[in-house]
């Protein structure tokens, strides 16, 4: 608990934590929504914000606030699937490449370099165009995004494992007959997990950004399923700006911005906490 | 000759290998998928309620297969893919039929290259200089404000930034034109009017790219300088009475600026994707806009062509950056 209190002293962490709690509250609220997330014309169209409809209603006859609760839930689901899967791949590839070295290492790293060098947006467009029906599912979109997000962190983990491999405790473990699998899992995992955790947050940010971008192009998730991307796409596509339905357009934009900022600040303060040098610098500056 | 064998050749081999694998990946990707693009195309026609008699359907399928290069075994297709690639032939565009893909790309490329080149250089220059100052003069109030702004802008993706600028500067405060690369009906030429129109249309996309790219450079440069400023040679220079400004610019910032070029090269794929999405938001007539139209029309050939061109463009510019870098930085002269 004291660690948490120390974190709250960091203003960025406090703000980020508050924002994320707020968004999580929205996610929980979505369970109690009085409206169906995908059905249209359930409420009067194009009403400005009022007590009854806190964020107004859109041109499709949906309540924007309750729509938002579903959107945040679905967007966070995609982000979590994408980032957890890509973390799993990154840890696996990084550890195997770092521990085995040699040919395996070279093949895996070249594979990673290719996904780094490819213009991600173009490739994602190509894939989601060809697999239009497959990508419409939340889980599948998450998996697709994960496939292009592991390479950089696998590289970081690999170099970490490579240096751990030469440490004495590795030799002790190997000499005392510890199996490779157990060695990696028990001895190396604690070193690798912090990296994986901070990159997890950055990765969520990437996945959300890509989800929104793909939705804007009319690709990715099924447009009738509310996510931040599809909400924004619907508002832009139906000219919310020119119809002066600002509550419809700005709700997803502002929410997305807050979400991006919260995730970024959270990852900053976490990586600062995990890197003691940066922590000393910060305390010294006070 | 040691330079050639020790650095140049391995780097060139790596370039060829990565480009080759990247293009093969682009070839293989659509073919790994469980769905057949030809069948999908047919399903699309049929979903419009078009009735196609069976023998015509057969004919359409073979024609489409030819167009997509999907005839024969996988190996034959692969050989054909490389053959056409070297000839620079990606077939005709399916949506703008008689025009060839390469012609469309050639028309759009100058817009993207111009935008990308200008903004990448500007973003890097502004970002690193400001970041260097923010890192060196940590306690100054104006630098703290700048840092605060960077903290908010940094996590925003290109798309959101472009949208915000679009709404703010063309709709709420209508200063700039909303879309296009040049006024409607104009043909780019070297007259004053034409250049002015190009500039006015280009400012917002360029601003988006400079802000997002600049903030990334700013943050990484700030971190580097914070590390460098506590190094011995800086303390020594201070003790020897070298002026603070001289230390900051000539010793610290210049020193830390060059390594960020390598970082720039590594993130070039992302910058390119960002430029594409920015073009789409502003309907700027470059590769991104072309790609957008291609996806809207399901123009498979055009998308394939753009993918291949982008892969080659990105790997080549990273190579160029890597090879030019030692000319700029005396510390890593080819050994």
Interface residues (C-beta under 8 A of the other chain):
Chain A: X12 X110 X113 X114 X116 X117 X118 X119 X120 X121 X122 X123 X125 X126 X127 X129 X130 X131 X132 X133 X134 X205 X209 X212 X213 X216 X217 X218 X219 X241 X249 X253 X256 X257 X260 X261 X263 X264 X265 X268 X281 X285
Chain B: X17 X18 X21 X22 X25 X26 X29 X30 X33 X34 X35 X37 X40 X138 X139 X151 X152 X154 X155 X156 X157 X159 X160 X163 X164 X167 X171 X226 X266 X269 X270 X272 X273 X276 X277 X280 X291 X292 X295 X296 X298 X300 X303 X304 X306 X307 X310 X311 X314 X315 X318
